[in-house]
Amino acid sequence: TPVPAGDNVVTKVLVIINENKTYAQVKAGMPFVYGLALNYSYATKHTAKGHPSLENYIDIVFGSTWGVNDDKGPSSHKLNRPTVFGNAIKAGKTAKQYGDYQVGNCIQANQSNKVAVRHLAWSYSTDPFEREQCKKFAVPYAKNFSADAASGNLPNVGWITPNNCNNSHDCSIKTADKFFQDRWNIIVKSPDWKSGHLAVIMTYDEDDKKSGNGVFTAVLHPSLVKKVVTTPITHESLSGFLSDVGNSPRLEGAKTAPDFAKAFGLTVG
């Protein structure tokens, strides 16, 4: 969708993370997402941090794994550290984490077999300011996202965590493709997308443990047309981009990670 000249500066970002797939698997099994990636942009050398899931989510949200190398809950990993979300809010921007099927705000444990707290990294910060903001803005998807999108009130730093079926962890990759397509149909109607200021990122936490932890990443923004990014990037690169959009200092490893915006040719406002 063309936007007026000069209206392609990214001031908002929305991240959607799926589970445990490679570039090849996405190419073969997610025709809608892969088609968007071909039209906009995707990376061929995005490497995740490790295995299992949690350390990758922590790495993006906190800029470092802080030694986390398992999938235990917040009661086992009390990280008195800032996040890309809280720092954005401190800088006068907005942040929100939307949990698919989540009940209540800033959950501290799994909910049923569908909602995994390990995929909701904001819950792991015990910093008083972070915990206060998490309780306000780590919210259920169903009650919040569509209204925020329709009203042009998507956050500067936004994140959707699909449940364990919709993220291709427990269900087919085609299910994840359909989940993203349904979200995309909401996003493209939103004032934030139409203004040219919203970038949407779809990526994976880790690979299938067989591909050197290379993950598929698509970046969707009106200024990007059929762009293939071969620059090596990491989850800490993505962390740095979230901090940049949130107008806050990059965290820990994100300070020295390859520059995400530069790799994709994006301008951050």
C-alpha positions as CSV (number, residue, x, y, z in Angstrom):
1,T,0.0,0.0,0.0
2,P,1.7,3.3,-1.1
3,V,2.0,6.0,1.5
4,P,2.7,9.7,1.1
5,A,6.4,10.7,0.6
6,G,8.0,11.1,4.0
7,D,5.4,9.1,5.8
8,N,7.5,5.9,6.0
9,V,9.4,6.6,9.2
10,V,8.8,3.7,11.7
11,T,7.4,5.0,15.0
12,K,5.5,1.7,15.9
13,V,6.5,-1.9,15.8
14,L,4.5,-5.1,16.3
15,V,6.3,-8.4,16.8
16,I,4.6,-11.8,16.4
17,I,6.7,-14.8,17.4
18,N,6.1,-18.4,16.5
19,E,7.8,-21.6,17.6
20,N,10.5,-23.9,16.5
21,K,10.6,-23.7,12.7
22,T,13.2,-23.0,10.1
23,Y,13.2,-20.8,7.0
24,A,12.7,-23.9,4.8
25,Q,9.7,-25.0,6.9
26,V,8.0,-21.6,6.7
27,K,8.6,-21.4,2.9
28,A,7.0,-24.9,2.5
29,G,4.2,-24.6,5.0
30,M,3.1,-20.9,5.4
31,P,2.1,-19.7,2.0
32,F,0.4,-16.6,3.3
33,V,3.3,-15.4,5.5
34,Y,5.9,-16.4,2.9
35,G,4.0,-14.6,0.2
36,L,4.0,-11.4,2.3
37,A,7.7,-11.8,3.0
38,L,8.4,-12.0,-0.8
39,N,6.4,-8.8,-1.4
40,Y,8.0,-6.9,1.5
41,S,11.2,-8.2,3.1
42,Y,12.7,-11.2,4.9
43,A,16.1,-12.1,6.4
44,T,18.1,-15.2,5.4
45,K,20.7,-15.0,8.2
46,H,18.8,-14.4,11.5
47,T,20.2,-16.6,14.2
48,A,18.4,-17.3,17.5
49,K,20.2,-17.4,20.8
50,G,19.8,-21.0,22.0
51,H,17.5,-23.7,23.2
52,P,14.9,-24.0,24.7
53,S,12.4,-21.3,24.1
54,L,12.6,-19.0,27.2
55,E,16.2,-17.8,26.7
56,N,15.3,-16.5,23.3
57,Y,12.3,-14.5,24.5
58,I,14.4,-13.2,27.4
59,D,17.2,-12.3,25.0
60,I,14.9,-10.1,22.9
61,V,13.0,-8.5,25.7
62,F,15.9,-7.9,28.1
63,G,18.8,-7.7,25.6
64,S,20.5,-10.6,27.3
65,T,19.6,-14.1,28.5
66,W,20.9,-13.2,32.0
67,G,22.0,-16.9,32.3
68,V,18.5,-18.3,31.7
69,N,18.8,-21.7,29.9
70,D,15.6,-23.5,30.8
71,D,11.9,-23.0,30.4
72,K,11.0,-22.5,34.1
73,G,8.5,-19.8,35.1
74,P,9.0,-16.4,36.7
75,S,9.2,-17.8,40.2
76,S,12.5,-19.5,39.1
77,H,13.9,-16.5,37.2
78,K,13.4,-13.3,39.1
79,L,15.1,-10.8,36.8
80,N,15.4,-7.4,38.5
81,R,16.1,-5.8,35.1
82,P,14.6,-3.3,32.6
83,T,12.9,-4.5,29.5
84,V,12.3,-3.0,26.0
85,F,8.7,-2.5,27.1
86,G,9.2,-0.7,30.4
87,N,12.0,1.5,29.0
88,A,9.8,2.6,26.2
89,I,7.1,3.7,28.7
90,K,9.8,5.5,30.8
91,A,10.8,7.4,27.6
92,G,7.2,8.6,27.1
93,K,6.2,6.0,24.5
94,T,3.7,3.2,24.8
95,A,4.2,-0.5,25.0
96,K,1.8,-3.5,25.2
97,Q,2.2,-7.3,25.1
98,Y,-0.9,-9.1,23.9
99,G,-1.3,-12.7,25.0
100,D,-3.5,-15.0,22.9
101,Y,-6.0,-16.9,25.1
102,Q,-4.4,-15.2,28.2
103,V,-6.7,-14.5,31.1
104,G,-5.7,-11.6,33.3
105,N,-2.7,-9.3,33.1
106,C,1.0,-10.0,33.5
107,I,0.4,-13.7,34.2
108,Q,3.0,-15.6,36.4
109,A,2.2,-19.2,35.4
110,N,0.9,-21.3,32.5
111,Q,-2.8,-21.1,31.8
112,S,-4.3,-24.4,30.7
113,N,-2.2,-26.2,28.1
114,K,-2.4,-23.3,25.6
115,V,-0.9,-20.3,27.3
116,A,2.8,-20.7,28.1
117,V,4.3,-18.0,30.4
118,R,7.7,-18.8,29.0
119,H,6.5,-17.0,25.8
120,L,5.5,-13.9,27.8
121,A,8.9,-12.6,28.9
122,W,7.7,-9.3,30.4
123,S,6.3,-11.4,33.3
124,Y,9.9,-12.3,34.4
125,S,11.0,-8.8,35.4
126,T,10.8,-8.1,39.1
127,D,11.9,-4.5,38.8
128,P,9.2,-2.5,40.6
129,F,8.5,-0.1,37.7
130,E,8.5,-3.0,35.2
131,R,6.1,-5.1,37.3
132,E,3.7,-2.1,37.7
133,Q,3.7,-1.6,33.9
134,C,3.4,-5.3,33.2
135,K,0.3,-5.4,35.3
136,K,-1.2,-2.6,33.2
137,F,0.0,-3.5,29.7
138,A,0.7,-7.2,29.5
139,V,-2.9,-7.9,28.5
140,P,-5.2,-10.5,27.0
141,Y,-5.3,-10.3,23.2
142,A,-9.0,-10.9,22.8
143,K,-10.1,-7.9,24.9
144,N,-7.6,-5.4,23.5
145,F,-5.9,-5.9,20.2
146,S,-8.7,-5.3,17.7
147,A,-9.9,-2.2,19.5
148,D,-6.4,-0.8,19.7
149,A,-5.8,-1.5,16.0
150,A,-9.1,0.0,14.8
151,S,-8.7,3.2,16.8
152,G,-5.1,3.8,15.8
153,N,-3.8,3.1,19.3
154,L,-1.4,0.3,18.7
155,P,1.6,0.8,21.0
156,N,5.0,2.1,19.9
157,V,6.4,-1.3,21.1
158,G,3.9,-4.0,20.5
159,W,4.1,-7.8,20.8
160,I,1.6,-10.6,20.1
161,T,2.2,-14.0,21.7
162,P,0.0,-16.6,20.0
163,N,-1.1,-19.6,22.1
164,N,0.6,-23.0,21.8
165,C,-1.6,-24.0,18.9
166,N,-1.5,-20.8,17.0
167,N,2.2,-20.5,17.2
168,S,2.8,-23.9,15.5
169,H,4.2,-25.5,18.7
170,D,1.4,-28.0,19.3
171,C,-0.5,-27.6,16.0
172,S,0.4,-27.5,12.3
173,I,2.4,-24.7,10.7
174,K,-0.7,-24.1,8.5
175,T,-2.6,-23.2,11.7
176,A,0.1,-20.5,12.5
177,D,-0.2,-19.2,8.9
178,K,-3.9,-18.8,9.3
179,F,-3.5,-17.1,12.6
180,F,-1.2,-14.6,11.2
181,Q,-3.4,-14.0,8.1
182,D,-6.3,-13.2,10.4
183,R,-4.2,-10.7,12.4
184,W,-2.9,-9.2,9.2
185,N,-6.4,-8.6,7.9
186,I,-6.9,-6.5,11.1
187,I,-3.6,-4.7,10.9
188,V,-3.8,-3.5,7.3
189,K,-7.1,-1.8,8.0
190,S,-5.6,0.1,11.0
191,P,-4.7,3.8,10.9
192,D,-1.2,2.9,12.1
193,W,-0.5,0.7,9.1
194,K,-2.1,3.1,6.6
195,S,0.0,6.0,7.9
196,G,3.2,4.2,7.0
197,H,4.5,4.3,10.5
198,L,3.9,0.7,11.6
199,A,6.4,-2.1,11.0
200,V,5.2,-5.7,11.5
201,I,7.8,-8.4,12.3
202,M,7.0,-12.1,12.2
203,T,9.8,-14.3,13.5
204,Y,10.6,-17.5,15.4
205,D,12.1,-18.1,18.8
206,E,14.3,-20.9,17.7
207,D,14.7,-23.5,14.9
208,D,14.0,-27.3,15.0
209,K,17.5,-27.9,16.5
210,K,18.7,-29.1,13.1
211,S,19.5,-25.9,11.2
212,G,22.1,-24.1,13.2
213,N,19.4,-22.1,15.0
214,G,18.6,-20.1,11.9
215,V,15.1,-18.7,12.0
216,F,12.7,-17.1,9.5
217,T,12.1,-13.4,9.9
218,A,9.7,-11.3,7.8
219,V,9.6,-7.5,8.2
220,L,6.5,-5.9,6.7
221,H,6.5,-2.1,6.1
222,P,5.2,-0.1,3.1
223,S,8.7,1.2,2.3
224,L,10.0,-2.3,1.8
225,V,9.5,-3.9,-1.6
226,K,10.9,-7.4,-2.4
227,K,13.9,-6.9,-0.2
228,V,16.1,-9.9,0.8
229,V,18.3,-9.1,3.8
230,T,21.5,-11.2,3.9
231,T,23.2,-9.3,6.7
232,P,23.7,-11.6,9.7
233,I,21.3,-10.5,12.5
234,T,20.4,-11.9,15.9
235,H,17.6,-11.7,18.5
236,E,19.7,-9.0,20.2
237,S,19.5,-7.0,16.9
238,L,15.7,-7.2,17.2
239,S,15.9,-6.2,20.8
240,G,17.9,-3.1,19.8
241,F,15.3,-2.2,17.1
242,L,12.5,-2.4,19.7
243,S,14.5,-0.1,21.9
244,D,15.2,2.3,19.0
245,V,11.5,2.5,18.2
246,G,10.8,2.9,21.9
247,N,13.2,5.9,22.0
248,S,15.2,4.2,24.8
249,P,18.8,3.0,25.2
250,R,19.6,-0.4,23.8
251,L,19.9,-3.1,26.4
252,E,23.0,-5.2,27.2
253,G,24.0,-7.3,24.1
254,A,21.7,-5.2,21.9
255,K,24.2,-2.4,22.2
256,T,26.8,-4.2,20.1
257,A,24.5,-6.5,18.0
258,P,24.2,-5.9,14.2
259,D,21.8,-3.0,13.6
260,F,18.4,-4.3,12.6
261,A,17.0,-1.1,11.1
262,K,20.2,-0.6,9.0
263,A,20.0,-4.2,7.8
264,F,16.4,-3.7,6.5
265,G,16.9,-0.1,5.4
266,L,14.3,1.3,7.8
267,T,14.3,4.8,9.3
268,V,13.2,5.0,13.0
269,G,11.4,8.1,14.1
